[in-house]
Amino acid sequence: MMIALIAPELMITWATAQFLSARNTAKDFNKTFGWTIAHGFFAWMGGFMLYVNDKPRATLAPDELKRFVDEGSVQMPVIMEADIEDRSKGDALSKGIAILQLAWFVLQLVARYAQNLPMTLLELDTLAVAALTSIAYGFWWKKPKDVGRPHAVCWKETVPPLSK
């Protein structure tokens, strides 16, 4: 995450690309399966693991999952948004604390400016980085954090397994 300090605009670009990918995936799957953006993020994060004969085989990208479901090789996994949030290590409390810290910092700078007190270059730089980080944070609001265990997608026994 050192890149966030050196070039925070790259982090925003990365967050935007992830958000747009998750949104497009959610749109593709929403018509049939009722997916949300959280589902799209979860899928792009490697949230679905293909199991063949009860053994993990591969992490499925959203396009692979869609293709296997369309071919009838796997059954579409049913996972609710609440289940994805339950696997996530980030919750409303941690997100709320981060927002309160940022708001407190900005409030202190505004109060110092209103009283004509000096601000250091470090504080101004921190404010700029925090503003840019807030944009990325907005794009990642629905993204699960540190999901450690993927959702199992089982290969149907009637279909011959994939070759290695």
Backbone torsions as a table, in degrees:
resi	resn	phi	psi	omega
1	MET	NA	7.7	176.9
2	MET	-61.9	-28.5	179.7
3	ILE	-61.6	-28.2	179.3
4	ALA	-64.4	-30.1	178.3
5	LEU	-82.9	-35.1	-176.9
6	ILE	-79.8	-46.9	-177.9
7	ALA	-139.1	78.4	-176.8
8	PRO	-62.4	-23.6	178.8
9	GLU	-66.5	-26.9	175.7
10	LEU	-69.0	-34.4	177.0
11	MET	-66.4	-37.7	177.1
12	ILE	-65.6	-40.6	177.5
13	THR	-61.7	-43.0	179.3
14	TRP	-64.2	-45.6	179.1
15	ALA	-63.1	-39.7	178.5
16	THR	-64.7	-44.1	179.1
17	ALA	-62.5	-41.6	178.2
18	GLN	-64.9	-42.6	179.8
19	PHE	-62.5	-45.5	-179.0
20	LEU	-64.9	-38.5	177.1
21	SER	-64.2	-44.8	179.6
22	ALA	-64.7	-40.0	179.3
23	ARG	-65.7	-42.7	178.4
24	ASN	-64.8	-39.7	177.1
25	THR	-64.2	-43.4	178.6
26	ALA	-61.5	-39.9	177.4
27	LYS	-63.1	-43.8	-179.2
28	ASP	-62.3	-41.4	-176.7
29	PHE	-89.5	-17.0	-176.0
30	ASN	-67.1	-34.6	-177.2
31	LYS	-58.2	-40.0	-175.6
32	THR	-103.7	-35.3	-168.5
33	PHE	-117.7	-1.9	176.0
34	GLY	69.6	41.1	-179.4
35	TRP	-80.1	153.6	175.2
36	THR	-112.8	179.2	177.7
37	ILE	-63.2	-33.2	177.4
38	ALA	-61.2	-39.1	175.7
39	HIS	-62.6	-42.2	179.4
40	GLY	-62.3	-44.9	175.9
41	PHE	-60.5	-45.6	-178.2
42	PHE	-59.1	-42.6	179.5
43	ALA	-65.3	-43.2	-179.8
44	TRP	-71.0	-21.1	178.6
45	MET	-83.5	3.5	-177.2
46	GLY	85.0	33.7	-175.8
47	GLY	-77.9	-8.5	-179.7
48	PHE	-121.5	123.0	-178.8
49	MET	-112.0	127.4	177.8
50	LEU	-80.2	126.9	176.4
51	TYR	-112.3	129.7	175.1
52	VAL	-121.1	123.5	-177.2
53	ASN	54.0	44.5	177.6
54	ASP	62.5	21.9	177.0
55	LYS	-123.9	136.4	179.0
56	PRO	-64.2	132.9	-176.0
57	ARG	-111.8	-48.9	-176.7
58	ALA	-163.8	152.5	171.4
59	THR	-80.5	134.4	-176.1
60	LEU	-98.1	127.6	169.6
61	ALA	-76.9	158.8	-178.0
62	PRO	-56.0	-40.1	-179.5
63	ASP	-67.5	-34.4	176.3
64	GLU	-68.5	-42.3	178.1
65	LEU	-60.3	-46.3	179.6
66	LYS	-60.9	-43.6	-179.6
67	ARG	-63.6	-44.3	-180.0
68	PHE	-65.7	-37.2	177.2
69	VAL	-66.8	-44.0	179.7
70	ASP	-63.6	-36.3	178.8
71	GLU	-76.5	-15.0	-177.8
72	GLY	83.6	14.6	-179.2
73	SER	-76.6	-30.2	177.9
74	VAL	-135.0	159.2	174.4
75	GLN	-92.8	140.3	-178.3
76	MET	-60.3	124.0	179.1
77	PRO	-68.1	137.6	177.8
78	VAL	-102.8	112.2	178.2
79	ILE	-137.9	126.4	-178.3
80	MET	-83.3	156.1	178.4
81	GLU	-59.8	-35.1	178.3
82	ALA	-63.4	-35.2	177.6
83	ASP	-67.6	-37.6	177.5
84	ILE	-65.8	-44.6	178.9
85	GLU	-63.6	-33.3	179.4
86	ASP	-67.2	-33.9	177.9
87	ARG	-76.4	-19.9	-176.8
88	SER	-76.2	144.4	178.4
89	LYS	-87.0	-10.0	178.7
90	GLY	-98.7	136.1	179.1
91	ASP	-132.8	-177.2	-178.1
92	ALA	-62.4	-32.4	-179.9
93	LEU	-65.6	-48.4	-178.7
94	SER	-66.4	-38.9	177.7
95	LYS	-68.0	-39.1	178.7
96	GLY	-65.1	-39.5	178.7
97	ILE	-64.2	-42.2	178.8
98	ALA	-61.5	-41.7	179.4
99	ILE	-67.5	-40.2	177.7
100	LEU	-63.9	-39.9	177.6
101	GLN	-62.5	-43.7	179.4
102	LEU	-65.3	-43.4	179.9
103	ALA	-63.3	-40.3	178.8
104	TRP	-63.3	-43.2	179.0
105	PHE	-61.8	-46.2	179.9
106	VAL	-64.6	-41.6	178.9
107	LEU	-60.9	-41.9	177.8
108	GLN	-62.9	-41.6	179.2
109	LEU	-66.7	-40.4	178.7
110	VAL	-64.6	-42.0	179.5
111	ALA	-64.1	-40.6	178.8
112	ARG	-67.1	-38.6	177.5
113	TYR	-64.8	-41.5	-179.4
114	ALA	-64.8	-28.6	-179.9
115	GLN	-94.4	8.9	-178.9
116	ASN	58.0	34.6	175.6
117	LEU	-89.6	149.7	-177.7
118	PRO	-72.2	151.2	174.1
119	MET	-121.6	140.5	-178.8
120	THR	-82.4	161.4	176.2
121	LEU	-63.2	-33.5	177.9
122	LEU	-62.4	-41.3	178.7
123	GLU	-66.2	-40.7	178.4
124	LEU	-66.1	-40.4	177.1
125	ASP	-64.8	-41.9	177.6
126	THR	-61.7	-39.6	177.3
127	LEU	-62.9	-42.8	179.5
128	ALA	-64.5	-44.8	179.4
129	VAL	-65.3	-39.8	178.9
130	ALA	-64.2	-38.9	177.8
131	ALA	-64.0	-44.1	178.8
132	LEU	-67.4	-38.3	178.4
133	THR	-65.5	-33.3	178.4
134	SER	-62.2	-35.0	177.7
135	ILE	-64.8	-47.2	178.0
136	ALA	-62.7	-40.1	179.0
137	TYR	-60.3	-38.8	176.9
138	GLY	-63.3	-41.8	177.6
139	PHE	-66.2	-31.6	-177.2
140	TRP	-95.5	11.1	-174.5
141	TRP	-56.0	-42.5	-177.4
142	LYS	-91.3	1.3	-178.0
143	LYS	-76.7	126.9	175.7
144	PRO	-63.0	149.5	-178.5
145	LYS	-110.8	126.8	174.1
146	ASP	52.0	50.5	176.4
147	VAL	-72.6	116.9	-173.4
148	GLY	-92.6	-23.3	-174.5
149	ARG	-124.4	118.3	179.8
150	PRO	-74.3	162.1	177.2
151	HIS	-83.0	133.0	-176.6
152	ALA	-76.4	133.7	173.6
153	VAL	-122.3	114.1	-173.2
154	CYS	-93.7	134.1	176.4
155	TRP	-71.1	133.7	179.6
156	LYS	-69.6	136.3	-175.9
157	GLU	-68.9	-20.0	-179.4
158	THR	-78.3	-13.5	-178.9
159	VAL	-102.2	131.3	178.0
160	PRO	-62.3	139.3	-177.4
161	PRO	-67.7	162.2	178.9
162	LEU	-65.4	146.9	174.8
163	SER	-82.8	148.6	-179.4
164	LYS	-77.4	NA	NA
